[in-house]
Amino acid sequence: MASTRILSKLSVNISALNNRALFSLPKIRYISTTVPAMNQEQKHIKVNYVDEIAVVRIDSPNAKVNTLNREMFPEFSAVIESIKKDDKVKGVVIISGKTTGFIAGADINMIESCKSKEEVYELSRGGQRVFDELESFKKPIVSAIMGPCLGGGFEVALATHYRIAVNDSKTVVGLPEVKLGLLPGSGGTQRLPRLVGIPDALDMSLTGKMVKAKKAKSLGIVDLLVDPLGPGLERPEARTLQYLEEVAIGQARKLVKTGVPKKNKSFVKNLTEKVFEYDFVRNYVFNQAKGKVLGQTKGLKKVPKLAMKLKLKDLPN
């Protein structure tokens, strides 16, 4: 423990050489006590406790990036259920154990292995059940995002109560699976419009557009940005990931005390939702979106057009 404190102080002193890193350092350094929440059979997910906050770390072995696969889903669901029942845990942080990204999306091999539409349906419903559990969780859940957060990974983040992202060019969010002929199947098409409004949600969902962290913050997807740190005793990426975790833990503690704040939509978003109650406005916007989609796909991809129909169907009358 003493050596940990010494290393922590050395890290702060060295980072003072870099003004950007100096101003980014937190005022409080949290020392984490590692206590596995589940048994050692957990391959993809580990849980550490920092006082009353459970840090759920996603880190698939022998993989450059994390993906949602058949092995991870049961582990993730079991961990969430365990935390739900643990009265000592008051808040949760979900973070990647890799500096290469949060979750890059669903495992394409998992989807390709489905032999029937019933199997695909059950796969999608399973994801929806897990993410619905996240959204309705009574304890605040903070997503700490560094690097790509795409597809199913983005849907994980959208289901949590607060999102923090590293403000760099590598951190992007989006639903690019539509470019592969796949619909976001775990609630992302429903949760995204609640945050950004219908026009921006259409743009991202129908075209597979990805946005960087700063843009995601301005859209209302991300709640807080953190700047990346410079070099120190460890690589900049490793230091940034550690710092991101510390900030997320601090925010989770704050949410435990204050509760998850209700998002106040801007005047423009409120006005947009109001005018969308009129059929002629909805039809105009969707015709514009349809023209954009057809222009990009040359009419060859059915999924964006299907996504448009579903979104039109789900809009309030």
N, C-alpha and C positions, 0 to 999 in steps of 0.2 A: 504493500500500500504506500510506504514511504517513497519507494522508487517511482511509483506512479505519479506522486505529487511533484517529485523533482523533475521528471520528464515533462510534466505539464508546464512547470515554470520555465524550463529551458525553451519549450516551444513558444511561449509567449514572448520571451526575450528576443529570440531569433526573428520572430515575425515582426517585431518592432522595426526591423530594417526595411520592411515593406509597408509604406503608409497605407496602402489599400487594405492589406491584411490587418494592420493595427486597428483601423477604424471598424473592421468587420468582426473583431473578436468579441465574444460575449463577456459580460461582466462577471458571470458566474460559470465556473467549470464544473460540470456534474460528473462525479465518479460513479460508474455503473457497476453494480454487483450482478454478475451473470448467474442466473438460476434458471435452468431449462424448465419451461412450463410443461413440456410433454416428455415422453420417453425418448430414448436415443434413436428410435426408429425414424424420427423426423429427418427427412433428407433435404427438404427444400426450405424449411422454415424453422428458425430458432427464435426463442423469446427470452429477452433479458428484462429484469425489473430494475427500474431506477426509482426507488421509493415506491410511490403509489402508481407510477406510470409503467405500463407494459409496452416494451419496444418489440414489435413483431418485425423480424428481419428476414426478408425473402432473399435467398441465396442458393440457387440451384447448382448442384455440384457438376463439375466438368462441363460448364456451359459459359460462354462469353457473356450472354445476356439471359435474364430471366424471362421465361414464357409460362403461360398458364397451360398446364398439361394434366393428364389424368392422375398423375401421382400427387401433384400440388393441390388440386382442389379438395380432396378429402383432408389433407393435412391442414390446409387453411381453415376449412370449416370446423375441424376439431379444435384448433387453437382458439378461434373466436368463441366457440361454445365454452371452452375451458375458462377463458377470461371473463365471459359473461357471468359464470357461476362464482368467480373469485371475488368475494366482498372486499378484499384488500386492494384490489385494482380499481382505481377511480378514473383512469384515462388511458388511451391507447395511441401509440405512434406506429404507423406502417412505413417502413423504409426498406430500400434495397441494401443488400450486403455488398453489392458490386458498385464500382465507380463508373461502370459502362452504361448504366441506365436503371430505371425503376422497373417496369415490366414492358417488354417490347410487344406484347400482344399474346394471342392464343397460339398454341403449338399447331401449325398447319398440318403436321402428320396426324395429330389427334383428330382433326376434322376430316381429313382424307380417309381415315380408317373406319369411319362410320359406314355401315353397310345398308342402312335403311333410313327413310325419313323419320321413322319413330325414334331411332337412335339419335339422330340430329336434334330432334325435338327435345328429348330427355336431356341431352347435353346442354342445350340452351336453357332449359328450365332449371337445371341444376345450378348454372351460373346465376340465373335470376334469383333463385332462393338464397344463395350465399350473399349476393350483393344487397338484396332486400333486408337481410339480417343486419348487414353493416349500417344501412341507412336508418333502420329503426332502433339501432343500438342505444341503450340508455346512457352509456358512458361516452364522452366525446372521443372521436377518432380523428387523428390528424394524419394526413398523407404528406410525407416528406419526399419530394420529387427531385431527382438529379439525373439528367440524361433523358433518353426517350421514354415517354409514357404514352403508349399507343394502344389502340384497339381495346382488348380486354383489360389491359393495364390501366388505360384511361378510364374505363368503366369502373374499375376498382376505386380509383381516386374520386370519381364523380359521386360514388355512393358514400364516401366518408364526409365528415362534417366540416373539415377545414383543410385547405391545401396550401402547402408551402413549397416553393420551387426555387432552384438555383438560377440566378439571372445570368445565363451564359448562352452561347449559340448552340450548344449541344442539347440543352433541355427543351424538348418540344412535346406538345400534346396534340392528340388528334385521333380520328377514326379512319385510318387509311385502308381498312379491309374492303371497303366498297370497290377499290381499284382491283381487288382480287376476285370480285364477284360474290362477296360475302356481305351480309347485313350485320351490323352490330346487334348481337342477340341477347345481351345481358342488361338491358335497361338504359344504355347510353343515349339512345335516340329520344328517350323520355326525360332524362335528367338534364341533358345539355340545354334544351330550350328554357328550362326554369332558371338557368343561370345567365344565359347570354341573350335570350330573346329568340324569336322564331327565325328572322332573316339570317342572323349569324349562324344559328344552329343548322339551318338548311345548307348554307354554304359549306360548313365543315362536314356535315353528314353525307351530302350528295356528291361532293367532289373529292373527298378524302384529304381535304386541306389540313395541313399541320401548322400550328402556330407556336412561336417561341414564347418563352416564359413571360417576357415583358408584355407582349401582346395579350397573352392569356390573362395577365393581371388586369389589363385595361378592359378586357371583355367581361371580367367578373368570374372567370374560371378559377384563377389562383387568388388566394386571399393575401399572401405575403411573399415577398421576394427576399432572397439573401444573396449577397455578392460572393463570388468564389474567392477563396483565399490564395495567397501566394505561397512560394516554397518555404519550407521549414525543415524540421527533422524528418518529415515524411514528404512524399510527393504531394503537389498541390491538390490533386484530385482526392487523395485520401484525407487530407486535412479538411477539405471542403465538405466531404461526406460526414466527417466527424462533427464539424461545426453545424451542418444542417440538422443532424440528429439532436444536438444540444438545443438548438433553437426550437425544434419541434417539441422536445420534452418540456421546455419552458412554456410554450404556447399551450400544450395539453394541460399543464398545471393551471394555467390561467383560466382555461375553459372549464376546468373542474370547479373553480371558484365562482366564475361569473356566468357559466352556462354558454351554450353556443349562440352567438348573436344572430338575430334574424336579419337576413340580407335585405337592405332597402334598395329596391330597384330605382334606377334613374328615371327621370321624367320621360326621357325618350323611350325607354323600355316599356314603361306603363302606358304611354300613348300608343306605342306599336301594338301592344296586346289589345288595347281598346279598339283600335281601328280594324284589327283582325276579326272582330266580331261581325263585320260586314262581309257578305259573300263576295261582292265585287272586288274588295281589296284582297281577300284571300286568293281569289281566282287570278287576279293580276300578278300577284307575287309568285304564285306557283307556275304560272305561264312563263314568267321571266326565268324562274329557276329551271323549268323544263327546257327552255331554249338554250340555257347555258350548258345543261347536262348533255343535250343532244349534240351541241356544238363540239363538246369535248370528246364524246364517245362515238360520234358519227352514227348513233342509234344502235351500236353493236352490243352494248352492255345493258342487260335487263335489270340488274340490281339497283342502280341509281333510280331508274324509273319506278321500280317497286317501292323503294324507300320513300319516294315522293308521294305515292299513293297512300302509304301507311301514315305518313306525317299529316297529310291532308285529312285522313280519316280521324286521327287522334286530336285534331284541333278542336277547341271548344266551339259550340254552335252559338 
